[in-house]
Amino acid sequence: MINALAAMTETLTPPLSVEPIDWFARWRDRVEAREAQNVRWQSPRMGDLGFWAVAAPRFARMTRNLPTTDPFVQAMRVRVQPDDVILDIGAGAGRYSLPIAPWVKQVIALDPSPEMLQQLQLIAAEQGSPNIQTLQGSWPEALADLPPVDGVICAHAFYWVREMEPYLQALKTATGRFCLMQIRTHQIDAFLDPLFLRLHGESRPPEPVFLDLYGALTQVGIWADVQIAKGSSRSYPEVEELTEFATALLCWRPELASVLSREEIHAYLEGILEYRDGRYWLNDQANQMAMVSWQKG
Ligand SMILES: C[S@@+](CC[C@H](N)C(=O)[O-])C[C@H]1O[C@@H](n2cnc3c(N)ncnc32)[C@H](O)[C@@H]1O
């Protein structure tokens, strides 16, 4: 009887493992496919500092306009303690260093872009946040120069990173009590798909998103907790603000105007945006965020 049951169990039990996925390789393939396209399209790459220099004023606007109800701010709020030293990796213009500063002893805002850090310092001075120390440097190389910290935050500072294994291993080492990351669940530029084809004659390969990060984290032994902040629409005071961002996402340059003009990009966006309550709303899913966290000890 027992033997018969064992035989049945054997037949019914599904295989315990599925074909393993090399998440680091998958991540690398995605990054390299987009980078190769950027080279073909003569467009700055996100791995280049020049890209972030141009983006710094836009990130400063986002920092100034961040609502206090932002889900990542709420997620930081419940994790930090007054005596904490917090490391913000890829801090940019301080979108998350600034709101966290009043709740902790010190924030170390790490970023390789001097323009981003300049914007951060400007806003910190305006808002009176003396406990943010900026540090120019890149992850994971900067790990060696840092003191131990109580918590690490890292929002959107990796979509272009080729080698995620050393990046995540260093994150694991740096994690004091907790680590909290933020990443998109959907493609940021999907709303521009028809324009990519028209402009460059090819579609844009996907960049790594939440599922890729989650898989890569399991590969360094981290089974993280996840909270999804449901995608709400993004809104802009003027269509022009999104046009500027769209031209960057599209790798558009003036020489390409005969294929697709800036006015046509603007008109396309007007067609997909919804005008409501004095603002233009983009109803796509790219604003849906995954907040990925783990604790030590
Ligand atoms: C998309 S922005 C995000 C900024 C900020 N975390 C936010 O959410 O507003 C990415 C930032 O990562 C920075 N960055 C680029 N390469 C980096 C690296 N290897 N290590 C740390 N930061 C990096 C860029 O300079 C840029 O400021």
The ligand as an SDF file (V2000), in Angstrom:
LIG
                    3D

 27 29  0  0  0  0  0  0  0  0999 V2000
   17.0890   57.9680  -13.4800 C   0  0  0  0  0  0  0  0  0  0  0  0
   18.1730   58.9000  -12.4530 S   0  0  0  0  0  0  0  0  0  0  0  0
   17.4310   58.5840  -10.8700 C   0  0  0  0  0  0  0  0  0  0  0  0
   17.7390   59.6410   -9.8530 C   0  0  0  0  0  0  0  0  0  0  0  0
   17.0010   59.4920   -8.5230 C   0  0  0  0  0  0  0  0  0  0  0  0
   17.3010   58.2470   -7.8590 N   0  0  0  0  0  0  0  0  0  0  0  0
   15.5110   59.6240   -8.7750 C   0  0  0  0  0  0  0  0  0  0  0  0
   14.7950   58.6090   -8.6970 O   0  0  0  0  0  0  0  0  0  0  0  0
   15.0780   60.7400   -9.0770 O   0  0  0  0  0  0  0  0  0  0  0  0
   19.6080   57.8810  -12.4200 C   0  0  0  0  0  0  0  0  0  0  0  0
   20.7820   58.4590  -11.6810 C   0  0  0  0  0  0  0  0  0  0  0  0
   21.7770   57.4400  -11.5450 O   0  0  0  0  0  0  0  0  0  0  0  0
   23.0370   58.0470  -11.7330 C   0  0  0  0  0  0  0  0  0  0  0  0
   24.0070   56.9920  -12.1200 N   0  0  0  0  0  0  0  0  0  0  0  0
   24.4550   56.6360  -13.3500 C   0  0  0  0  0  0  0  0  0  0  0  0
   25.3240   55.6220  -13.2640 N   0  0  0  0  0  0  0  0  0  0  0  0
   25.4360   55.3280  -11.9420 C   0  0  0  0  0  0  0  0  0  0  0  0
   26.2180   54.3880  -11.2000 C   0  0  0  0  0  0  0  0  0  0  0  0
   27.0170   53.5000  -11.7870 N   0  0  0  0  0  0  0  0  0  0  0  0
   26.1240   54.4050   -9.8520 N   0  0  0  0  0  0  0  0  0  0  0  0
   25.3020   55.2640   -9.2240 C   0  0  0  0  0  0  0  0  0  0  0  0
   24.5360   56.1710   -9.8700 N   0  0  0  0  0  0  0  0  0  0  0  0
   24.6040   56.1880  -11.2050 C   0  0  0  0  0  0  0  0  0  0  0  0
   22.8090   59.0850  -12.8100 C   0  0  0  0  0  0  0  0  0  0  0  0
   23.8240   60.0700  -12.7890 O   0  0  0  0  0  0  0  0  0  0  0  0
   21.4440   59.6260  -12.4060 C   0  0  0  0  0  0  0  0  0  0  0  0
   21.5490   60.7250  -11.5450 O   0  0  0  0  0  0  0  0  0  0  0  0
  1  2  1  0
  2  3  1  0
  2 10  1  0
  3  4  1  0
  4  5  1  0
  5  6  1  0
  5  7  1  0
  7  8  2  0
  7  9  1  0
 10 11  1  0
 11 12  1  0
 11 26  1  0
 12 13  1  0
 13 14  1  0
 13 24  1  0
 14 15  1  0
 14 23  1  0
 15 16  2  0
 16 17  1  0
 17 18  1  0
 17 23  2  0
 18 19  1  0
 18 20  2  0
 20 21  1  0
 21 22  2  0
 22 23  1  0
 24 25  1  0
 24 26  1  0
 26 27  1  0
M  CHG  2   2   1   9  -1
M  END
$$$$
